[in-house]
Amino acid sequence: MPGRLIPNRSLTKAELDDIGAKLGALNAEENDSKMAAAAAMAAGRDMQKDFTKMLRDALRIHWSRGPLVGKLETVDEEGRALPLCLGLVEAEKMIDRAIPLFGPPGRERNGSSSAIRSRR
């Protein structure tokens, strides 16, 4: 969008391809693990022997995939950075919102020092 400040960085074609390749490799590895587990269960093998390795691999894939997917969500298909925080700056007026206290529903704090400023 012309004239808008976009604080996150765009990705080059090489970076975009690298992230896509890493994500594809993780997805393929996850599918291979699922197929191997299903084959072992169908064969009647005791899965307790392989549980630790399978759990370790599943956690590694899960935690490795998150940052890659998160990075892809900040750019478009060509790698250009997307504006992620639109709306607050364009607000027409500011309004005060009360913070609910612990206790019965409907009970709110009073006074300007306990209000959250939000834009609408």
C-alpha positions in Angstrom: 0.0 0.0 0.0 1.6 3.3 -1.1 2.3 5.8 1.7 1.9 3.3 4.6 4.6 2.4 7.0 5.0 -1.3 7.1 7.4 -2.2 10.1 8.1 -5.8 9.1 10.7 -6.8 6.5 10.0 -8.2 3.1 11.5 -11.6 2.0 13.6 -12.2 -1.0 12.6 -14.9 -3.5 15.5 -17.1 -2.2 14.3 -16.7 1.5 10.7 -17.4 0.5 11.8 -20.5 -1.4 14.0 -21.7 1.5 11.1 -21.3 4.0 8.8 -23.2 1.6 11.3 -26.0 1.2 11.9 -26.3 4.9 8.1 -26.4 5.6 7.6 -29.0 2.8 10.4 -31.2 4.3 8.8 -31.0 7.8 5.4 -31.8 6.4 6.8 -34.8 4.4 8.7 -36.0 7.5 5.5 -35.8 9.6 3.5 -37.8 7.0 6.3 -40.4 6.8 6.2 -40.7 10.6 2.4 -41.1 10.6 2.5 -43.8 7.9 5.3 -45.7 9.7 3.4 -45.6 12.9 0.2 -46.8 11.2 2.1 -49.6 9.5 3.7 -50.7 12.8 0.4 -50.7 14.6 -1.2 -52.7 11.7 1.7 -55.2 12.0 1.0 -55.6 15.7 4.4 -54.1 16.8 4.7 -52.8 20.4 4.8 -49.0 20.0 6.2 -48.4 23.6 9.7 -49.1 22.3 9.5 -46.3 19.8 7.4 -43.9 21.8 10.2 -41.6 23.0 11.7 -41.3 19.5 8.3 -40.6 18.0 7.4 -38.0 20.6 10.8 -36.3 20.2 10.3 -36.1 16.4 6.7 -34.9 16.7 7.7 -32.1 19.1 10.7 -31.1 17.0 8.5 -30.9 13.9 5.8 -29.0 15.7 8.2 -26.4 17.2 10.2 -26.1 14.0 7.1 -25.5 11.9 5.7 -22.6 13.9 8.3 -20.0 13.2 8.2 -20.9 9.5 4.4 -20.6 9.2 4.5 -17.4 11.3 7.1 -15.8 8.9 5.0 -16.8 5.9 1.9 -15.1 7.4 3.8 -11.7 7.5 4.3 -11.6 3.7 2.3 -12.1 0.6 2.9 -14.7 -2.2 5.8 -12.6 -3.7 7.5 -12.0 -0.3 6.3 -8.4 0.1 5.7 -7.4 3.7 2.1 -7.1 4.8 0.7 -4.4 7.1 -0.2 -6.3 10.2 -1.6 -3.6 12.6 -4.1 -1.7 10.6 -7.1 -0.1 12.3 -5.9 1.5 15.5 -4.3 4.5 13.8 -7.3 5.2 11.6 -9.7 5.4 14.5 -12.1 8.3 14.5 -12.3 8.9 18.2 -10.9 7.4 21.4 -13.2 5.9 24.0 -12.6 4.7 27.6 -13.3 1.1 28.5 -13.8 0.0 32.1 -11.8 -3.0 33.4 -13.9 -5.6 35.1 -13.0 -6.5 38.7 -13.0 -10.0 40.2 -16.3 -10.8 41.7 -19.9 -10.8 40.4 -20.5 -10.1 36.7 -21.3 -6.5 35.8 -19.1 -5.0 38.6 -16.6 -2.5 37.1 -14.0 -0.1 38.3 -14.9 3.5 38.4 -12.8 6.5 37.6 -10.5 7.6 34.8 -7.4 6.1 36.3 -8.8 2.6 36.0 -10.1 2.8 32.4 -8.3 1.4 29.4 -8.0 3.8 26.5 -9.0 2.1 23.3 -9.7 3.6 19.9 -12.8 3.0 18.0 
